[in-house]
Amino acid sequence: MWPEARQQVEVEIAQLSQLFEAYHPLVAKSATLPPNFIELSAPATMLHSFYTGVENIFKRIAIEIDNSLPTGAFWHSELLDAMMVSNSVRPALISSELRSRLKEYLNFRHVFRQSYSFNLHWDKMSHLVLECEETWRQLEIELNSFFKDN
């Protein structure tokens, strides 16, 4: 069901997989040796790109399946919340647990866009970097289940 949406989501999945492949060495290194000030920009960019890709998936679902994309000042949060609940045309896409995890990445992306890079701190973002691939794997599982069951 929803072949157009599925095809568009698969493009985003491929892009996100490429992102993790490119950043994997940095993430692995960061697990044992925190990045210095200059290196800190790279994982921050990865986190920004990660959530942008996730949001692109959600936008595709909202447009192609729901026929409605939230608008207004809080549309990013509303879109994330909408993916956690079923509506008249589809079941929930993600679990409440995954929504909570993804909310942290959305919040980080906001900080990344609104701050100067010298305001980034490894101690505040390390868990997001080190758990990003695991969060992505969980999203892939939930996406596969969504499209398999519908």
Summary of the structure (lengths in Angstrom):
residues: 150
radius of gyration: 15.8
end to end distance: 5.6
largest distance: 48.9
contacts: 423
relative contact order: 0.16
helix: 77%
strand: 0%
